[in-house]
């Protein structure tokens, strides 16, 4: 069994940030690619679902981290990154279809 993360030091808070942000961005990127490849002409209806999924995953990861210091900045960074990924996906799909 692993020891709990001691997030009382700035170094451990810095290590916690990528662990709670990168999976959200990766999931959003995978969802965007899947939507772009499989959705066809109905792609615009699926992008809000991808954003909703990234919001849920973000909150689950933040709750699992159980560290209140930096919660808002980690949440906003994860969600803004997801929004940028989906905005670029929207632009690419709108121009190519």
N, CA, C and O atoms as a GROMACS GRO file, in nm:
protein
  388
    1UNK      N    1   0.085  -0.117   0.000
    1UNK     CA    2   0.000   0.000   0.000
    1UNK      C    3   0.089   0.123   0.000
    1UNK      O    4   0.190   0.128   0.070
    2UNK      N    5   0.052   0.220  -0.077
    2UNK     CA    6   0.133   0.340  -0.087
    2UNK      C    7   0.096   0.439   0.022
    2UNK      O    8  -0.016   0.439   0.074
    3UNK      N    9   0.192   0.521   0.055
    3UNK     CA   10   0.169   0.623   0.157
    3UNK      C   11   0.087   0.736   0.098
    3UNK      O   12   0.099   0.764  -0.021
    4UNK      N   13   0.004   0.802   0.178
    4UNK     CA   14  -0.074   0.914   0.126
    4UNK      C   15   0.016   1.029   0.085
    4UNK      O   16   0.125   1.047   0.139
    5UNK      N   17  -0.031   1.105  -0.011
    5UNK     CA   18   0.046   1.219  -0.061
    5UNK      C   19   0.043   1.329   0.044
    5UNK      O   20  -0.064   1.373   0.088
    6UNK      N   21   0.162   1.373   0.082
    6UNK     CA   22   0.172   1.485   0.176
    6UNK      C   23   0.178   1.612   0.094
    6UNK      O   24   0.283   1.646   0.039
    7UNK      N   25   0.068   1.682   0.085
    7UNK     CA   26   0.061   1.801   0.001
    7UNK      C   27   0.085   1.928   0.080
    7UNK      O   28   0.039   2.035   0.040
    8UNK      N   29   0.155   1.917   0.190
    8UNK     CA   30   0.179   2.035   0.272
    8UNK      C   31   0.298   2.117   0.224
    8UNK      O   32   0.313   2.232   0.264
    9UNK      N   33   0.381   2.060   0.139
    9UNK     CA   34   0.497   2.133   0.089
    9UNK      C   35   0.472   2.178  -0.054
    9UNK      O   36   0.396   2.114  -0.127
   10UNK      N   37   0.534   2.287  -0.096
   10UNK     CA   38   0.514   2.336  -0.233
   10UNK      C   39   0.559   2.235  -0.338
   10UNK      O   40   0.502   2.232  -0.447
   11UNK      N   41   0.659   2.153  -0.308
   11UNK     CA   42   0.706   2.055  -0.406
   11UNK      C   43   0.600   1.950  -0.432
   11UNK      O   44   0.579   1.910  -0.546
   12UNK      N   45   0.534   1.905  -0.327
   12UNK     CA   46   0.431   1.803  -0.348
   12UNK      C   47   0.308   1.863  -0.415
   12UNK      O   48   0.238   1.792  -0.487
   13UNK      N   49   0.281   1.992  -0.392
   13UNK     CA   50   0.171   2.057  -0.463
   13UNK      C   51   0.204   2.070  -0.611
   13UNK      O   52   0.115   2.058  -0.696
   14UNK      N   53   0.330   2.095  -0.643
   14UNK     CA   54   0.371   2.105  -0.782
   14UNK      C   55   0.361   1.970  -0.852
   14UNK      O   56   0.331   1.964  -0.971
   15UNK      N   57   0.384   1.860  -0.779
   15UNK     CA   58   0.370   1.727  -0.837
   15UNK      C   59   0.224   1.689  -0.853
   15UNK      O   60   0.190   1.610  -0.941
   16UNK      N   61   0.138   1.742  -0.770
   16UNK     CA   62  -0.004   1.710  -0.774
   16UNK      C   63  -0.071   1.774  -0.896
   16UNK      O   64  -0.166   1.719  -0.950
   17UNK      N   65  -0.023   1.889  -0.938
   17UNK     CA   66  -0.086   1.963  -1.048
   17UNK      C   67  -0.090   1.882  -1.178
   17UNK      O   68  -0.198   1.869  -1.235
   18UNK      N   69   0.021   1.827  -1.229
   18UNK     CA   70   0.011   1.750  -1.354
   18UNK      C   71  -0.070   1.622  -1.340
   18UNK      O   72  -0.132   1.578  -1.437
   19UNK      N   73  -0.072   1.563  -1.223
   19UNK     CA   74  -0.147   1.440  -1.203
   19UNK      C   75  -0.298   1.461  -1.209
   19UNK      O   76  -0.373   1.367  -1.235
   20UNK      N   77  -0.343   1.583  -1.185
   20UNK     CA   78  -0.486   1.609  -1.189
   20UNK      C   79  -0.528   1.688  -1.312
   20UNK      O   80  -0.647   1.710  -1.333
   21UNK      N   81  -0.434   1.731  -1.394
   21UNK     CA   82  -0.466   1.810  -1.513
   21UNK      C   83  -0.443   1.731  -1.641
   21UNK      O   84  -0.529   1.732  -1.730
   22UNK      N   85  -0.332   1.665  -1.653
   22UNK     CA   86  -0.297   1.595  -1.776
   22UNK      C   87  -0.400   1.488  -1.816
   22UNK      O   88  -0.430   1.477  -1.935
   23UNK      N   89  -0.453   1.409  -1.724
   23UNK     CA   90  -0.554   1.310  -1.767
   23UNK      C   91  -0.679   1.373  -1.826
   23UNK      O   92  -0.740   1.316  -1.917
   24UNK      N   93  -0.717   1.488  -1.777
   24UNK     CA   94  -0.835   1.557  -1.831
   24UNK      C   95  -0.807   1.602  -1.974
   24UNK      O   96  -0.891   1.585  -2.062
   25UNK      N   97  -0.691   1.660  -1.996
   25UNK     CA   98  -0.656   1.705  -2.130
   25UNK      C   99  -0.645   1.586  -2.226
   25UNK      O  100  -0.690   1.594  -2.341
   26UNK      N  101  -0.586   1.477  -2.179
   26UNK     CA  102  -0.572   1.359  -2.263
   26UNK      C  103  -0.709   1.300  -2.299
   26UNK      O  104  -0.732   1.264  -2.414
   27UNK      N  105  -0.797   1.291  -2.202
   27UNK     CA  106  -0.932   1.240  -2.227
   27UNK      C  107  -1.007   1.330  -2.326
   27UNK      O  108  -1.076   1.280  -2.415
   28UNK      N  109  -0.993   1.461  -2.311
   28UNK     CA  110  -1.059   1.554  -2.402
   28UNK      C  111  -1.003   1.541  -2.542
   28UNK      O  112  -1.079   1.545  -2.640
   29UNK      N  113  -0.873   1.526  -2.555
   29UNK     CA  114  -0.811   1.510  -2.686
   29UNK      C  115  -0.858   1.381  -2.753
   29UNK      O  116  -0.888   1.380  -2.872
   30UNK      N  117  -0.863   1.272  -2.676
   30UNK     CA  118  -0.911   1.145  -2.731
   30UNK      C  119  -1.057   1.158  -2.775
   30UNK      O  120  -1.094   1.111  -2.882
   31UNK      N  121  -1.140   1.221  -2.692
   31UNK     CA  122  -1.280   1.240  -2.727
   31UNK      C  123  -1.294   1.325  -2.852
   31UNK      O  124  -1.379   1.297  -2.937
   32UNK      N  125  -1.212   1.429  -2.866
   32UNK     CA  126  -1.219   1.515  -2.984
   32UNK      C  127  -1.182   1.439  -3.110
   32UNK      O  128  -1.246   1.456  -3.214
   33UNK      N  129  -1.080   1.356  -3.102
   33UNK     CA  130  -1.039   1.277  -3.219
   33UNK      C  131  -1.147   1.175  -3.255
   33UNK      O  132  -1.179   1.158  -3.372
   34UNK      N  133  -1.204   1.110  -3.155
   34UNK     CA  134  -1.309   1.012  -3.181
   34UNK      C  135  -1.431   1.080  -3.243
   34UNK      O  136  -1.491   1.027  -3.337
   35UNK      N  137  -1.468   1.195  -3.190
   35UNK     CA  138  -1.581   1.269  -3.247
   35UNK      C  139  -1.551   1.311  -3.390
   35UNK      O  140  -1.637   1.299  -3.478
   36UNK      N  141  -1.431   1.359  -3.414
   36UNK     CA  142  -1.394   1.401  -3.549
   36UNK      C  143  -1.394   1.287  -3.649
   36UNK      O  144  -1.428   1.307  -3.766
   37UNK      N  145  -1.357   1.169  -3.605
   37UNK     CA  146  -1.348   1.055  -3.696
   37UNK      C  147  -1.483   0.986  -3.715
   37UNK      O  148  -1.519   0.951  -3.827
   38UNK      N  149  -1.556   0.968  -3.608
   38UNK     CA  150  -1.677   0.885  -3.613
   38UNK      C  151  -1.810   0.959  -3.624
   38UNK      O  152  -1.909   0.899  -3.666
   39UNK      N  153  -1.815   1.085  -3.589
   39UNK     CA  154  -1.945   1.152  -3.578
   39UNK      C  155  -2.006   1.191  -3.711
   39UNK      O  156  -2.128   1.203  -3.720
   40UNK      N  157  -1.929   1.211  -3.812
   40UNK     CA  158  -1.985   1.252  -3.941
   40UNK      C  159  -2.036   1.395  -3.936
   40UNK      O  160  -1.968   1.484  -3.884
   41UNK      N  161  -2.156   1.417  -3.990
   41UNK     CA  162  -2.210   1.552  -3.996
   41UNK      C  163  -2.272   1.598  -3.864
   41UNK      O  164  -2.304   1.716  -3.850
   42UNK      N  165  -2.291   1.509  -3.770
   42UNK     CA  166  -2.350   1.544  -3.640
   42UNK      C  167  -2.246   1.575  -3.534
   42UNK      O  168  -2.273   1.563  -3.414
   43UNK      N  169  -2.127   1.615  -3.576
   43UNK     CA  170  -2.017   1.636  -3.481
   43UNK      C  171  -2.047   1.748  -3.382
   43UNK      O  172  -2.000   1.742  -3.268
   44UNK      N  173  -2.123   1.848  -3.420
   44UNK     CA  174  -2.147   1.963  -3.333
   44UNK      C  175  -2.230   1.927  -3.211
   44UNK      O  176  -2.222   1.994  -3.108
   45UNK      N  177  -2.309   1.824  -3.220
   45UNK     CA  178  -2.390   1.782  -3.106
   45UNK      C  179  -2.312   1.705  -3.002
   45UNK      O  180  -2.356   1.693  -2.887
   46UNK      N  181  -2.197   1.650  -3.040
   46UNK     CA  182  -2.119   1.568  -2.949
   46UNK      C  183  -2.011   1.645  -2.872
   46UNK      O  184  -1.966   1.600  -2.767
   47UNK      N  185  -1.971   1.759  -2.923
   47UNK     CA  186  -1.866   1.836  -2.856
   47UNK      C  187  -1.908   1.886  -2.718
   47UNK      O  188  -1.826   1.883  -2.626
   48UNK      N  189  -2.033   1.932  -2.697
   48UNK     CA  190  -2.072   1.969  -2.560
   48UNK      C  191  -2.071   1.849  -2.464
   48UNK      O  192  -2.045   1.865  -2.344
   49UNK      N  193  -2.099   1.730  -2.516
   49UNK     CA  194  -2.092   1.611  -2.431
   49UNK      C  195  -1.948   1.582  -2.390
   49UNK      O  196  -1.922   1.537  -2.278
   50UNK      N  197  -1.854   1.607  -2.480
   50UNK     CA  198  -1.713   1.589  -2.447
   50UNK      C  199  -1.671   1.689  -2.339
   50UNK      O  200  -1.595   1.654  -2.248
   51UNK      N  201  -1.719   1.813  -2.349
   51UNK     CA  202  -1.688   1.913  -2.247
   51UNK      C  203  -1.750   1.874  -2.113
   51UNK      O  204  -1.687   1.890  -2.008
   52UNK      N  205  -1.872   1.826  -2.115
   52UNK     CA  206  -1.937   1.782  -1.991
   52UNK      C  207  -1.860   1.666  -1.927
   52UNK      O  208  -1.845   1.660  -1.805
   53UNK      N  209  -1.811   1.575  -2.009
   53UNK     CA  210  -1.731   1.465  -1.957
   53UNK      C  211  -1.601   1.513  -1.895
   53UNK      O  212  -1.557   1.460  -1.793
   54UNK      N  213  -1.539   1.613  -1.957
   54UNK     CA  214  -1.414   1.665  -1.900
   54UNK      C  215  -1.440   1.739  -1.769
   54UNK      O  216  -1.356   1.735  -1.679
   55UNK      N  217  -1.554   1.804  -1.756
   55UNK     CA  218  -1.589   1.870  -1.630
   55UNK      C  219  -1.606   1.766  -1.519
   55UNK      O  220  -1.556   1.784  -1.408
   56UNK      N  221  -1.675   1.658  -1.550
   56UNK     CA  222  -1.696   1.552  -1.450
   56UNK      C  223  -1.564   1.488  -1.410
   56UNK      O  224  -1.539   1.468  -1.291
   57UNK      N  225  -1.480   1.457  -1.508
   57UNK     CA  226  -1.350   1.396  -1.477
   57UNK      C  227  -1.264   1.490  -1.395
   57UNK      O  228  -1.193   1.447  -1.304
   58UNK      N  229  -1.268   1.619  -1.427
   58UNK     CA  230  -1.192   1.718  -1.350
   58UNK      C  231  -1.232   1.717  -1.204
   58UNK      O  232  -1.147   1.711  -1.116
   59UNK      N  233  -1.361   1.722  -1.178
   59UNK     CA  234  -1.406   1.725  -1.039
   59UNK      C  235  -1.376   1.594  -0.966
   59UNK      O  236  -1.344   1.595  -0.847
   60UNK      N  237  -1.386   1.482  -1.036
   60UNK     CA  238  -1.353   1.354  -0.973
   60UNK      C  239  -1.205   1.350  -0.935
   60UNK      O  240  -1.170   1.307  -0.825
   61UNK      N  241  -1.118   1.394  -1.025
   61UNK     CA  242  -0.975   1.394  -0.994
   61UNK      C  243  -0.940   1.492  -0.883
   61UNK      O  244  -0.854   1.463  -0.799
   62UNK      N  245  -1.006   1.607  -0.880
   62UNK     CA  246  -0.978   1.704  -0.774
   62UNK      C  247  -1.027   1.651  -0.639
   62UNK      O  248  -0.961   1.671  -0.537
   63UNK      N  249  -1.140   1.584  -0.638
   63UNK     CA  250  -1.188   1.525  -0.513
   63UNK      C  251  -1.099   1.409  -0.469
   63UNK      O  252  -1.076   1.389  -0.350
   64UNK      N  253  -1.048   1.333  -0.565
   64UNK     CA  254  -0.960   1.221  -0.531
   64UNK      C  255  -0.827   1.272  -0.477
   64UNK      O  256  -0.765   1.205  -0.393
   65UNK      N  257  -0.782   1.388  -0.522
   65UNK     CA  258  -0.656   1.443  -0.472
   65UNK      C  259  -0.670   1.491  -0.328
   65UNK      O  260  -0.572   1.493  -0.254
   66UNK      N  261  -0.789   1.529  -0.289
   66UNK     CA  262  -0.824   1.574  -0.153
   66UNK      C  263  -0.725   1.677  -0.097
   66UNK      O  264  -0.682   1.668   0.018
   67UNK      N  265  -0.691   1.774  -0.180
   67UNK     CA  266  -0.604   1.883  -0.137
   67UNK      C  267  -0.672   2.014  -0.173
   67UNK      O  268  -0.697   2.042  -0.290
   68UNK      N  269  -0.702   2.095  -0.071
   68UNK     CA  270  -0.775   2.218  -0.098
   68UNK      C  271  -0.686   2.331  -0.147
   68UNK      O  272  -0.735   2.422  -0.213
   69UNK      N  273  -0.559   2.328  -0.116
   69UNK     CA  274  -0.468   2.433  -0.163
   69UNK      C  275  -0.449   2.420  -0.314
   69UNK      O  276  -0.403   2.317  -0.363
   70UNK      N  277  -0.483   2.525  -0.387
   70UNK     CA  278  -0.467   2.526  -0.531
   70UNK      C  279  -0.581   2.460  -0.606
   70UNK      O  280  -0.569   2.436  -0.726
   71UNK      N  281  -0.690   2.430  -0.539
   71UNK     CA  282  -0.802   2.361  -0.602
   71UNK      C  283  -0.858   2.441  -0.720
   71UNK      O  284  -0.881   2.386  -0.827
   72UNK      N  285  -0.880   2.568  -0.700
   72UNK     CA  286  -0.940   2.651  -0.804
   72UNK      C  287  -0.846   2.664  -0.923
   72UNK      O  288  -0.890   2.655  -1.038
   73UNK      N  289  -0.718   2.684  -0.898
   73UNK     CA  290  -0.624   2.699  -1.009
   73UNK      C  291  -0.609   2.568  -1.087
   73UNK      O  292  -0.602   2.571  -1.210
   74UNK      N  293  -0.605   2.455  -1.018
   74UNK     CA  294  -0.597   2.326  -1.088
   74UNK      C  295  -0.723   2.300  -1.168
   74UNK      O  296  -0.716   2.253  -1.282
   75UNK      N  297  -0.838   2.331  -1.111
   75UNK     CA  298  -0.964   2.308  -1.181
   75UNK      C  299  -0.975   2.398  -1.303
   75UNK      O  300  -1.013   2.352  -1.411
   76UNK      N  301  -0.943   2.525  -1.288
   76UNK     CA  302  -0.953   2.618  -1.400
   76UNK      C  303  -0.852   2.583  -1.510
   76UNK      O  304  -0.884   2.595  -1.629
   77UNK      N  305  -0.733   2.541  -1.473
   77UNK     CA  306  -0.634   2.504  -1.573
   77UNK      C  307  -0.679   2.383  -1.652
   77UNK      O  308  -0.665   2.379  -1.774
   78UNK      N  309  -0.733   2.284  -1.584
   78UNK     CA  310  -0.782   2.164  -1.652
   78UNK      C  311  -0.898   2.197  -1.745
   78UNK      O  312  -0.902   2.149  -1.859
   79UNK      N  313  -0.993   2.276  -1.698
   79UNK     CA  314  -1.111   2.306  -1.778
   79UNK      C  315  -1.081   2.403  -1.893
   79UNK      O  316  -1.137   2.389  -2.001
   80UNK      N  317  -0.995   2.500  -1.870
   80UNK     CA  318  -0.959   2.592  -1.978
   80UNK      C  319  -0.881   2.518  -2.088
   80UNK      O  320  -0.900   2.545  -2.206
   81UNK      N  321  -0.795   2.426  -2.049
   81UNK     CA  322  -0.724   2.347  -2.148
   81UNK      C  323  -0.819   2.261  -2.230
   81UNK      O  324  -0.804   2.249  -2.352
   82UNK      N  325  -0.918   2.202  -2.164
   82UNK     CA  326  -1.018   2.123  -2.236
   82UNK      C  327  -1.099   2.208  -2.330
   82UNK      O  328  -1.131   2.167  -2.442
   83UNK      N  329  -1.132   2.328  -2.286
   83UNK     CA  330  -1.209   2.419  -2.370
   83UNK      C  331  -1.128   2.460  -2.493
   83UNK      O  332  -1.183   2.470  -2.603
   84UNK      N  333  -1.000   2.484  -2.477
   84UNK     CA  334  -0.914   2.520  -2.591
   84UNK      C  335  -0.905   2.403  -2.689
   84UNK      O  336  -0.913   2.423  -2.810
   85UNK      N  337  -0.889   2.282  -2.638
   85UNK     CA  338  -0.882   2.164  -2.724
   85UNK      C  339  -1.010   2.149  -2.804
   85UNK      O  340  -1.006   2.123  -2.925
   86UNK      N  341  -1.123   2.166  -2.739
   86UNK     CA  342  -1.251   2.152  -2.809
   86UNK      C  343  -1.277   2.270  -2.903
   86UNK      O  344  -1.343   2.252  -3.005
   87UNK      N  345  -1.228   2.388  -2.871
   87UNK     CA  346  -1.243   2.502  -2.962
   87UNK      C  347  -1.162   2.480  -3.089
   87UNK      O  348  -1.210   2.510  -3.199
   88UNK      N  349  -1.041   2.429  -3.076
   88UNK     CA  350  -0.960   2.398  -3.194
   88UNK      C  351  -1.025   2.288  -3.276
   88UNK      O  352  -1.025   2.293  -3.399
   89UNK      N  353  -1.081   2.189  -3.208
   89UNK     CA  354  -1.152   2.082  -3.278
   89UNK      C  355  -1.271   2.137  -3.355
   89UNK      O  356  -1.296   2.097  -3.469
   90UNK      N  357  -1.344   2.228  -3.292
   90UNK     CA  358  -1.459   2.289  -3.359
   90UNK      C  359  -1.414   2.365  -3.483
   90UNK      O  360  -1.477   2.355  -3.588
   91UNK      N  361  -1.308   2.441  -3.471
   91UNK     CA  362  -1.256   2.516  -3.584
   91UNK      C  363  -1.214   2.424  -3.698
   91UNK      O  364  -1.247   2.449  -3.814
   92UNK      N  365  -1.141   2.320  -3.666
   92UNK     CA  366  -1.093   2.226  -3.768
   92UNK      C  367  -1.211   2.156  -3.836
   92UNK      O  368  -1.216   2.145  -3.958
   93UNK      N  369  -1.306   2.109  -3.755
   93UNK     CA  370  -1.420   2.038  -3.814
   93UNK      C  371  -1.510   2.132  -3.894
   93UNK      O  372  -1.564   2.091  -3.997
   94UNK      N  373  -1.525   2.255  -3.851
   94UNK     CA  374  -1.608   2.350  -3.924
   94UNK      C  375  -1.545   2.387  -4.059
   94UNK      O  376  -1.616   2.408  -4.156
   95UNK      N  377  -1.414   2.393  -4.064
   95UNK     CA  378  -1.348   2.429  -4.188
   95UNK      C  379  -1.334   2.312  -4.286
   95UNK      O  380  -1.326   2.332  -4.407
   96UNK      N  381  -1.332   2.191  -4.234
   96UNK     CA  382  -1.312   2.075  -4.319
   96UNK      C  383  -1.440   2.006  -4.361
   96UNK      O  384  -1.437   1.923  -4.452
   97UNK      N  385  -1.550   2.036  -4.300
   97UNK     CA  386  -1.675   1.966  -4.335
   97UNK      C  387  -1.772   2.057  -4.401
   97UNK      O  388  -1.882   2.014  -4.437
   0.00000   0.00000   0.00000
